[in-house]
Amino acid sequence: MSTAPVLIDARAAMRGEIGGVERVARELAARLPALRPKRYAVARPPAVLAHRAGHVWEQALVARRCELIYCPANVAPLASRRNVVVVHDVAALRHPEWYRPLYVRYQRLLLPALARHARLVITLSEFARRDVATALGVHGERLAVIPNGVEARFSPGADPGPVRAAHGLDRPYVLAVGTLIARKNLPALAAAARRLAPEGIELVTAGSGRGYMRQGSPAPGRPLGYVRDDQLPGLYAGALALAMPSLYEGFGLPCLEAMACGVPVVAADRGALPETCGDAALLVDPDDHEALAEAVVSAALDARLRERLSAAGRERAAGFTWERSAELTDQAIGALLD
């Protein structure tokens, strides 16, 4: 049994494949106890319980001795009135057509109940805050915005050699990173892939699917599948540009990771992406495939534009650190403990 005031639910941190939710869980489960050791204890299930099989384990956290339970991955013990829960977005409520019906029903039951009883709901952007407030009825001091961060290993000096060798990346490439699901809107890059090909540049996509989400049409270009986490900085650093035509994001961490690596970014002007990218990316209507293609080709080939976006991106990404995310989270939790 934990005797620390705050128990961290690290179930998502134990997953083998890392997406945005898992990244937050890993970073905060490590950084909060390092920041304030006497305040936090971490509950980690066996890896076999990191996914759906661990639901019962997670719900049983309510029995632990602690004042608060910090849950960084959209779910928390339903019976607890001590939860601090991170809701990354409410996409399943806003756009159920992107998800499997059973998952939508589950989210419609789970998220409002969690939000109603949580001591604090944390989300990642002002866009997500507005969406969460409207969809879940959480307002005022019970709803906080704490942005994600970027690790120092994401830098222009990251070595692309190992990932190039592992995936046979022997040509220049433009990169798309994200779960292979409908809302990522990757088919919108087909026109860009056609225009890049005569220049000897290929479009590559890194990411895997999720069983509870609809995959939509196949992505253009070459799929790499899931790229190991230790190879991800090199994958960004070796790219001519990152393209993120997503229709909905609660934050958009790949944009910042690419920026930190000095890579020009082309992103959709939807969801939280304009807020995350600021003026350090080319923002395009993701439904305008020709405009998207024009922006991607320019980001890949226009030397002056590339230099400007690279410098602006590095400066932008430098303002987002996991240390800051942990400090802001600790401050918010500390206010509940006072």
KAZI-V49495 format. One record per backbone hydrogen bond with DSSP energy under -1.0 kcal/mol. CO is the residue of the C=O (numbers start at 1). NH is the residue of the N-H. If there is no record, write none. Layout:
((CO/NH) (CO/NH))
This chain:
((5/67) (5/68) (6/41) (7/70) (8/43) (11/14) (12/15) (19/23) (20/24) (21/25) (22/26) (23/27) (24/28) (25/29) (26/30) (27/31) (28/32) (30/34) (31/35) (32/36) (36/39) (36/40) (39/6) (41/8) (43/10) (46/49) (47/50) (51/54) (52/55) (54/58) (55/59) (56/60) (58/61) (59/62) (60/63) (61/64) (68/7) (69/84) (70/9) (71/86) (77/80) (82/69) (83/119) (83/120) (84/71) (85/122) (86/74) (90/94) (91/95) (95/98) (96/99) (98/214) (100/104) (101/105) (102/106) (103/107) (104/108) (105/109) (106/110) (107/111) (110/114) (111/115) (112/116) (113/117) (114/118) (120/85) (121/144) (122/87) (123/146) (125/129) (126/130) (127/131) (128/132) (129/133) (130/134) (131/135) (132/136) (133/137) (139/142) (140/143) (142/121) (144/123) (151/154) (153/155) (155/158) (160/164) (161/165) (162/166) (163/167) (164/169) (168/170) (172/202) (173/240) (174/204) (175/243) (176/206) (179/181) (181/184) (182/185) (183/247) (185/188) (186/189) (187/190) (189/193) (190/194) (191/195) (192/196) (193/197) (196/199) (196/201) (197/200) (202/174) (203/222) (204/176) (205/224) (206/178) (208/180) (210/213) (212/100) (214/182) (222/205) (225/207) (228/231) (231/235) (232/236) (233/237) (234/238) (236/239) (241/175) (242/266) (244/268) (249/272) (252/255) (253/257) (254/258) (255/259) (256/260) (258/263) (259/262) (264/242) (265/282) (266/244) (267/284) (270/273) (272/276) (273/277) (274/278) (277/280) (282/267) (284/269) (285/288) (287/289) (288/292) (289/293) (290/294) (291/295) (292/296) (293/297) (294/298) (295/299) (296/300) (297/301) (298/302) (302/306) (303/307) (304/308) (305/309) (306/310) (307/311) (308/312) (309/313) (310/314) (311/315) (312/316) (313/317) (314/318) (316/319) (317/320) (320/150) (321/325) (322/326) (323/327) (324/328) (325/329) (326/330) (327/331) (328/332) (329/333) (330/334) (331/335) (333/337) (334/338))
